[in-house]
Amino acid sequence: MKEAIFTEKAPRPLAKYSQAIRVGKLLFISGQVAIDPETGILVGNDIKTQTIRVIENIMAIIKKAGGTLDNIVKINVYLADAAFYREFNEIYNKYFKDVPPARTTIATSLPGKKYLIEMDAIAYIE
């Protein structure tokens, strides 16, 4: 049985999808971009600011499901430009320290020219 997870502390979905879906102990978090959930507006025009907002959005969703960033087992990162990799990692490493999740990082085009990063995640929550 699947359960949709929703919190006002993360951006409302922009189309027909859930912020996250929980199936048993697994939580599948939809791709998050740097939208401020309070204003609905994209924040920052630099990779560091956008990375912080994206991770904060993921944190809000996982908290609503009863977990923390430590519960994330797999994360996918989509960067609008491979040149952002070093600066992205500076921020990412501040949030994921002890046992970081498995990760894939891809440089690709993202919808809308202002989105510099998108991240989705899978968490295991007991």
N, C-alpha and C positions, 0 to 999 in steps of 0.2 A: 504494500500500500504506500502510495506517495503522498507527501504533505507539502504544500506550498508554504514557504517562509517569506514573511513580509515585515519590514520595519520602516517607520517614517524617518529613521536616522540614516537611511541610504536612499539614493535617488529612486524615484518611481520608474518602473520599466517604461521605455520609450515605444514599445510595441507589445505584441501579445506574447509575453514570456514572464516567468516568475523571477524574483530576485534570487531565489534558491529553491531547490527541491530536496526534501529529505526522504530517503528511502532506508528504513531501518537505522543503522548507525552511520550511514553515508550521507553527506551533505554536498550537493552539487551547486556551486555558486556561479551564477551567470556572469558574463563579462561585465566588468565595471569600468567606467571612464570617469574622468575628473569632474563630475557634476556635483555641486554642493546640494545636498538634499533639502536644505532650508530654502534656497532661492531657485533651484532648478537651473542654475547657470553654470556653465563651464568655468572652472577656476584656473588661473595661471596660464601663462603662455610659454612656460619653460618646463622641462622634463622633471625637475626636482619637485616643484610645486604640484604638478599633476600626479606624480607618483605618490606623494603623501596623501592627497585626496583619495586616490584610488584605493590605497591600502586602508585608509580610514573607513571607506565605504564597505570594504570587505569585512573589516573588523566589526562593524555595526551589524552586518547580516549574520555573521557567525556567532556573535554574542546573543542575538535574538534566538538562535537555535540551541543555545546553551554551551557554546564552545569559545575558544580563543584561537589566536593565530597558531598556537602550538598544536592545534588539532589538524591543521592543514597538512595533507600528505602529498599533494600534487598541485602545482600551480603553473599556469601557462601565461606567458607575458608576450604581448604584441607591441612592438615599438614601431612608430611611424618612420624612424630612421635609425640605422645601426650606429650612427654617431652618438646616439643618446646612451649607449650601453654603459659606459663608465659612470656617468652621473646617476643613471638609474640605480646601478649597483650600490653606490654610496648610500642612497636612501634605503633601498631594499635591505641591505645588511644591518641597518639599525633596528629593523623590525624582526628579522629572522636570524637569530644568533646561534643558539645552542645546537639544535638538530634541525637544520633548514629542510623544507620539503623538497621532494624531487621537482625539477623545474625544466621547462622548455622556454626558450626565448627566441622569438622570431621577429625579424624586421619585415614589415609589410605595410601596405596602404590601409589606413583606417577610414571609416566613413566620416566625412566632414574634415576639412583641412586643418582644423584646430585641435583635434584629438591627437595627442602625442603618444599616448599609452592606453592599452586596455589589458585587464587581467581577469582571468577566471580561475577558480580553484575547486578542489575536492578536499573535503575534510572527513575525518572519522571521529565521531562523537559518541562516547559511551552513554 
